[in-house]
Amino acid sequence: MSTLCIVGAGAAGAGAAYALRNTDIDVTVLEKSRGVCGRAATRRKHGCRYDHGANYVKDPDDRTTDLLYDLGEDGLFDVTEPVWTFDEAGRITEGDGRDDHKFDWTEGMTQLAKRLFARTDAEVKNGTRVASIDREGDRWALTDTEGDGYGPFDALLLTPPAPPDRRAARRHALGRRPTPPSSARPSVRSPTGRSGRTSCTTPSRSTDRGTGWSTRTASTTSAGSPARSASRGTSPTASRC
């Protein structure tokens, strides 16, 4: 049986695990927070339940709509009124109603990932923040901030936003190729203004003093994950009291 480690239990990670549910791949998910669904977060306060991240799922095609109903219609509802938005200055703007359907759950948007994971055999390890990633031969090993190790795994899927991925990947060597000339090494600027790469594998002596390695830009997608394309990360907050 092949093994896969997914870093991040958001919509992308849940969608990937769901897409692999009928395969012989053993899936382990490492998630830094106590819950799932990432930026589609649900909170409770003063008797109200509210989504303060992505707050509904659109229906770009019949495949997405069919998936939502297949995950269970209990608690699923369609927001028929426009969703009002507010910006960082607190200005409130009436929603334009451009989306035909806006699906949510009475228990909050985290139901998306919870229901996807519930239909898989994936093992989700919450409260596990990945600190480093190592390449051991042709397999992957990970270490969390407490020093606990995971793996090795046959394959690795990184789903968190780019900055956290870059910090983890930059700590250890992710390849074994000869050092190219400095003129051939691609360089990008990180949000903090420092040179950095998000994922593997270009050897260099300019990034990590301990290993002598830096990392190379690579994009990560969640193939076969209808949930990733469906989730909308907008700024408004929907509440249910």
Disulfide bonds with the S-S distance in Angstrom:
Cys48-Cys241 2.23
